[in-house]
C-alpha cells in the first residue's frame, strides 16, 4: 500500500501530510504517537524495494547521519521496515528549503548568501570530521528555519570516505546541476566535492542562475567537467566573487582547502570573528588530507586512458573529435608532432590507434534515464550506439505525470557499444490490485 494520511509505520508514526517527493521516495510529516512529537518520515519508493543496492543505501542513511550531531544537520531518530516499505524518521525542520526560497526570490542579498555558506560549511566540516561526505549538496537539501538557521538534510546518497561505494562502478550519485567534476567522471567523492557543490549553490543564490546549463543532463555534466563558470556580475563584491569561484575550481586540490576554511573566509566577509578549530581540525590543509584530495588529480595524470573513453564518447555527441581531443586531454601522450601552442610532451593528440569517433565503450548513468521521458532517452542512447528496448511496465492513472517515464533500466554503467539496454516505463491504465492482499 502506498503512503497515505493516517497510515501508521512502525506501530507509532502516523502520517499527517506529504511534504515532498524525491528521487528515492516520499517525505511526510508524521506524529510519533508514543512520545507525541511531529517528525519527518522518508519512505522508500516501493519499486526500489526489490533492488538490494537502493535498499542498502537507504539503510545506511541512518547509520551515516547518526555519526554526526550538529545543529546544522537534521537529526535522524529511527529506521524501520513495515508493510513492504523502508522508512527513515528524521527531525521535522520548520521553514522551507533554499530551493523554495530561490523560486520565490530568484536571488539573495550577498550577506544572506554568505551567512548560508557559513552555516552550511560549518555543518559540513563536522560531517567531514566524522568521515562523511554528503555528495548531494543542493538548495533542496538545505532547509532554512524562520530564524534563518540552516539545516542540511538527506544524507541518503552519502558515503563514508573510507568505505567502498554502494553504487555500481561508473554510476554517478548526485544532482547533475550541482555535481562536481570528479563525480561526473565517476571518481570518488571527497570533502572537496561538497565544497564545490556548495559553491554552485552560492553562485546560484547570489546571481539568480546556475553556473552551468544545457539541454540535457549529460550536457550539463559535460559543462561541469570542461567549462569555466561565467563571471559573476561586477556589482557583487570582488572578494565574494573570488570566494565563490575558488570553490568552483575543476581540480579538487585547487579549491578552498576545506569546509572549515570556507566558513571562516565567509565569516570574515560578513564582518564576524572567524571561529573554528583551525589548528586542530581533522580535515584542514595538511599533508594527510592533501594526499586524500589530491589522489583524484594523480589518477588523472597517471591514468588518463581510464577517463578518456567516457569523456570522449559524451563530447563527441556535441563537438567534433578534433576539438574534443584538444580541449579535454591535458596530460602527456605520444604524438607525431606538437600543436602550435604546446610542446610535444604536452600534446593532447591521441595515438594513431585511438579513434574517439568510434568508441567501443559506452557509459550510461542512472541520471540519464530514470525519471525521464522514454522517447527522449531512446534518442539519446541510440546516438551513443546502444540498442534500446522499450518495455511497457506498471500502469498509472490517467493524468499522472510519471506516465511514459522510465523507472527501471538494465544494464547501467559501462558497456560495449551495441549493447541492448532494457528500459521499463510507466504506462497509462488502471493500477493492478493484489487479489491476495
C-alpha positions in Angstrom: 0.0 0.0 0.0 1.3 3.5 -0.9 1.7 6.1 1.8 -1.5 7.9 2.7 -2.8 10.1 5.5 -3.4 8.2 8.8 -1.3 5.2 7.8 0.9 4.1 10.7 4.5 2.9 10.2 6.5 1.0 12.8 3.5 0.9 15.1 4.0 4.5 16.1 4.4 7.0 13.2 1.1 8.2 11.9 1.3 10.1 8.6 -0.2 13.6 8.7 0.6 15.2 5.3 3.0 14.7 2.4 5.9 17.2 2.3 7.8 16.3 -0.8 8.5 13.6 -3.4 12.2 12.9 -4.2 14.3 10.6 -6.3 14.2 7.7 -3.8 10.9 8.2 -2.1 8.4 10.5 -0.4 8.8 12.7 2.7 5.8 13.0 5.1 5.1 14.8 8.3 4.1 12.3 10.8 3.2 12.2 14.5 5.1 9.9 16.8 2.2 8.5 18.9 4.4 7.3 21.7 6.3 10.5 22.6 3.8 12.8 20.9 6.0 14.9 18.7 5.9 15.5 15.0 8.6 14.2 12.8 9.6 13.9 9.2 9.5 10.4 7.8 11.1 9.4 4.5 9.5 6.4 2.8 11.3 4.5 0.1 9.5 4.1 -3.2 8.1 0.6 -3.4 9.6 -0.1 -6.8 13.1 0.2 -5.3 12.4 -2.3 -2.5 13.5 -5.2 -4.8 16.8 -3.5 -5.5 19.4 -4.6 -2.9 21.6 -1.6 -3.8 18.9 1.0 -3.2 17.7 -0.7 -0.1 21.2 -1.0 1.4 21.9 2.7 0.6 18.7 3.7 2.4 19.5 1.5 5.4 23.0 3.1 5.7 21.5 6.6 5.6 20.5 6.3 9.3 23.9 5.0 10.3 25.7 7.7 8.3 23.7 10.6 9.6 23.7 9.3 13.2 27.5 9.6 13.2 27.2 13.4 13.3 25.5 15.5 15.9 25.4 19.2 14.9 22.9 22.0 15.0 23.3 22.4 11.2 22.3 18.8 10.4 18.8 17.4 10.7 18.8 14.7 13.3 17.9 11.1 12.4 15.7 9.4 15.1 14.8 6.0 13.8 14.8 3.5 10.9 12.4 0.7 10.1 10.7 -1.5 7.5 7.0 -2.1 7.5 4.4 -3.3 5.1 6.8 -3.6 2.2 8.3 -0.1 2.8 11.5 1.0 4.3 11.4 4.3 6.2 13.7 6.8 7.9 12.5 9.0 10.8 14.1 12.5 11.0 13.8 15.8 12.7 10.9 17.9 11.3 12.6 21.2 10.5 10.3 24.3 10.4 10.7 26.6 7.5 11.3 25.9 3.8 14.1 24.7 1.6 16.5 27.1 -0.1 15.2 25.8 -3.4 11.7 27.1 -2.5 13.1 30.4 -1.4 15.0 30.8 -4.6 11.9 30.0 -6.7 10.2 32.9 -5.0 13.0 35.4 -4.6 15.3 34.4 -7.6 18.4 35.7 -5.9 19.5 36.7 -2.4 21.5 39.6 -0.9 25.2 38.9 -0.7 25.3 38.9 3.1 22.4 36.4 3.2 24.3 34.2 0.8 27.5 34.4 2.9 25.5 33.5 6.1 24.1 30.4 4.4 27.5 29.5 3.1 29.0 29.9 6.6 26.4 27.8 8.4 26.4 25.1 5.7 30.2 24.9 5.6 30.4 24.5 9.4 27.9 21.7 9.4 29.7 20.0 6.5 33.0 20.3 8.4 31.5 18.3 11.3 30.4 15.7 8.8 33.8 15.6 7.1 35.4 15.2 10.6 33.3 12.1 11.0 34.5 10.8 7.7 31.2 11.5 6.0 30.8 13.2 2.6 27.3 14.4 1.7 27.7 14.1 -2.1 24.4 15.9 -3.0 24.6 19.4 -1.6 21.9 21.4 -3.4 19.2 24.1 -2.5 16.6 21.4 -2.0 18.7 19.7 0.8 19.3 23.0 2.7 16.4 23.8 5.0 16.1 27.4 6.3 14.2 27.9 9.5 12.1 31.1 10.2 15.0 32.5 12.3 17.5 31.9 9.4 19.2 28.8 10.6 20.4 26.3 8.0 19.8 22.6 8.4 21.4 20.1 6.0 19.1 17.1 5.2 19.2 13.9 3.1 22.4 12.1 3.6 20.7 9.3 1.6 23.4 9.0 -1.0 26.3 10.0 1.2 29.1 7.6 1.8 31.8 7.2 4.4 35.1 8.2 2.9 36.9 5.0 3.7 34.2 2.6 2.6 33.5 1.0 -0.7 30.8 2.8 -2.6 27.5 1.1 -2.7 26.8 2.3 -6.3 27.8 0.4 -9.4 31.1 1.2 -11.0 30.8 4.3 -13.1 27.4 5.2 -11.8 27.1 8.7 -10.6 25.2 9.7 -7.5 24.1 13.3 -7.0 22.2 16.0 -8.8 23.8 17.0 -12.1 23.4 20.8 -11.8 25.5 20.7 -8.6 27.7 17.8 -9.5 31.5 18.2 -9.0 33.7 17.3 -12.0 35.2 14.3 -10.2 31.7 12.9 -9.6 30.8 13.4 -13.2 33.8 11.3 -14.3 33.0 8.6 -11.8 35.8 9.3 -9.3 35.4 9.1 -5.5 33.8 11.9 -3.7 35.9 13.8 -1.1 35.2 16.7 1.2 36.3 18.9 -1.7 33.3 17.6 -3.6 30.9 19.1 -1.1 32.9 22.4 -1.2 32.3 22.5 -5.0 28.6 21.8 -4.7 28.2 24.5 -2.1 30.0 26.9 -4.4 27.4 26.1 -7.1 24.6 26.8 -4.6 26.2 30.1 -3.6 26.7 31.1 -7.2 23.0 30.4 -8.0 21.8 32.1 -4.8 23.7 35.3 -5.4 23.2 35.6 -9.2 19.8 34.0 -9.7 21.1 31.5 -12.2 23.1 28.3 -12.1 26.7 28.5 -13.5 26.2 25.5 -15.8 23.3 24.7 -18.1 22.5 22.5 -21.1 19.6 20.9 -23.0 20.3 17.5 -21.3 21.7 16.3 -18.1 24.7 14.9 -19.9 25.4 18.3 -21.5 25.3 19.9 -18.0 27.6 17.3 -16.6 30.0 17.9 -19.5 29.9 21.6 -18.8 30.8 20.9 -15.2 33.9 19.0 -16.4 35.1 21.4 -19.1 33.7 24.9 -18.9 34.7 27.7 -16.5 31.7 29.3 -14.7 30.6 32.5 -16.3 31.9 35.6 -14.4 29.6 36.9 -11.6 28.2 40.4 -12.0 30.7 43.1 -11.2 28.3 44.7 -8.9 29.0 41.9 -6.4 31.9 42.5 -4.0 35.1 41.2 -5.7 36.0 39.3 -2.5 32.7 37.4 -2.5 33.1 36.6 -6.2 36.6 35.3 -5.6 35.5 33.2 -2.7 32.6 31.5 -4.7 34.8 30.9 -7.8 37.5 29.5 -5.5 35.0 26.7 -4.6 34.4 26.0 -8.3 37.9 25.1 -9.4 37.9 21.9 -11.5 40.7 20.2 -9.7 39.8 19.4 -6.0 43.3 20.3 -4.8 42.9 23.8 -6.2 39.6 24.6 -4.4 39.2 26.1 -0.9 41.1 23.6 1.2 38.3 22.6 3.5 34.7 23.4 4.5 36.1 24.9 7.7 38.3 27.3 5.8 35.3 28.2 3.6 33.2 29.0 6.7 36.0 31.1 8.2 36.5 33.1 5.0 32.8 33.7 4.5 32.5 34.9 8.2 35.3 37.3 7.6 33.5 38.8 4.7 30.4 39.1 6.9 32.5 41.0 9.5 32.2 38.2 12.0 35.0 36.8 14.0 36.4 33.7 12.3 35.5 30.9 14.7 36.8 27.3 14.5 39.4 24.8 15.3 41.9 25.8 12.6 44.9 24.3 14.4 43.2 21.0 15.5 40.6 20.3 12.8 40.6 16.8 11.2 40.3 18.0 7.6 42.5 21.1 7.2 45.3 21.8 4.7 47.6 19.1 6.0 49.8 16.6 4.1 47.4 13.7 5.1 44.3 15.5 3.7 46.2 16.8 0.7 47.0 13.2 -0.2 43.4 12.2 0.1 42.1 15.0 -2.1 45.0 15.1 -4.5 44.6 11.4 -5.3 42.0 12.3 -7.9 44.4 14.6 -9.7 47.1 11.9 -9.5 44.8 9.4 -11.1 44.0 11.9 -13.9 47.7 12.4 -14.6 48.8 8.8 -14.5 45.8 7.0 -15.9 44.2 9.4 -18.5 43.1 6.5 -20.6 40.6 5.4 -17.9 38.7 8.7 -18.1 39.3 9.4 -21.8 36.8 6.9 -23.4 34.0 8.1 -21.1 34.6 11.8 -21.8 35.3 11.3 -25.5 32.1 9.5 -26.0 30.0 12.2 -24.4 31.7 15.1 -26.0 31.6 13.5 -29.4 27.9 14.0 -29.4 28.1 17.8 -29.3 31.5 18.8 -30.7 33.9 17.5 -33.3 36.5 14.9 -32.3 39.3 17.3 -33.0 38.0 19.9 -30.6 37.4 17.2 -28.1 40.9 16.0 -28.2 42.4 19.4 -27.8 40.1 20.5 -25.0 39.9 17.5 -22.8 43.3 15.7 -22.7 46.0 17.7 -21.0 48.4 15.0 -20.0 51.4 13.6 -21.9 50.7 11.2 -24.7 52.8 10.1 -27.7 52.2 12.2 -30.7 53.7 12.6 -34.2 54.0 16.4 -33.9 53.3 19.1 -31.4 50.4 21.6 -31.6 51.2 25.2 -32.2 50.7 26.2 -28.5 52.0 23.1 -26.8 55.3 21.2 -26.7 55.5 17.6 -28.0 55.4 16.2 -24.5 52.2 18.0 -23.7 50.3 17.3 -26.9 46.8 16.0 -26.3 46.7 14.3 -29.7 45.9 10.6 -29.4 48.0 7.8 -30.7 47.2 6.6 -34.2 45.3 3.6 -32.9 42.8 5.7 -30.9 39.5 6.6 -32.5 37.3 8.9 -30.5 34.6 8.9 -33.2 34.2 5.1 -33.0 34.2 4.4 -29.3 33.9 0.8 -28.1 32.8 1.7 -24.6 29.6 3.4 -23.6 28.7 4.7 -20.1 25.1 5.1 -19.1 24.3 6.9 -15.8 21.1 6.4 -13.9 20.5 10.2 -14.0 20.4 9.9 -17.8 17.4 7.5 -17.8 15.5 7.2 -14.6 12.5 9.5 -14.3 12.9 10.8 -17.8 10.7 10.6 -20.9 11.2 7.3 -22.7 11.3 8.8 -26.2 13.9 11.4 -25.3 16.1 8.7 -23.6 15.7 6.4 -26.6 17.0 9.1 -28.9 20.0 9.9 -26.6 21.0 6.3 -26.0 20.7 5.4 -29.7 23.0 8.2 -30.5 25.5 6.6 -28.2 25.4 3.4 -30.2 23.2 1.4 -28.0 20.2 -0.7 -28.9 17.2 0.5 -26.9 14.4 -2.0 -25.9 11.4 -0.1 -24.5 9.3 -2.3 -22.2 5.8 -1.2 -21.0 5.6 -1.5 -17.3 3.4 -0.6 -14.4 0.1 1.2 -15.2 -0.7 4.6 -13.7 -4.0 6.5 -13.7 -4.7 8.9 -16.5 -3.0 12.3 -15.9 -0.2 11.0 -13.7 2.9 13.0 -14.8 5.1 9.9 -14.5 3.4 8.2 -17.4 5.9 7.4 -20.2 8.8 8.0 -17.8 11.4 5.3 -17.1 11.7 3.7 -13.7 13.9 0.7 -14.4 17.0 0.4 -16.7 19.2 -2.6 -17.3 22.2 -2.6 -17.6 23.7 0.7 -16.3 27.3 1.8 -16.0 30.0 0.8 -18.6 29.1 -1.4 -21.5 30.2 -2.1 -25.1 28.7 -0.1 -27.9 25.9 -2.2 -29.5 24.7 -3.5 -26.1 20.9 -3.8 -25.8 19.6 -1.8 -22.8 16.1 -2.5 -21.5 14.1 0.5 -20.4 10.9 -0.1 -18.4 8.4 2.8 -18.3 5.1 3.6 -16.7 2.0 3.3 -18.9 -1.5 4.7 -18.7 -4.0 2.4 -17.3 -5.6 1.1 -14.2 -3.1 0.0 -11.4 -3.4 -3.7 -10.6 -4.5 -4.7 -7.2 -3.3 -7.8 -5.4 -6.1 -10.3 -5.3 -4.5 -12.0 -2.3 -3.8 -8.9 -0.3 
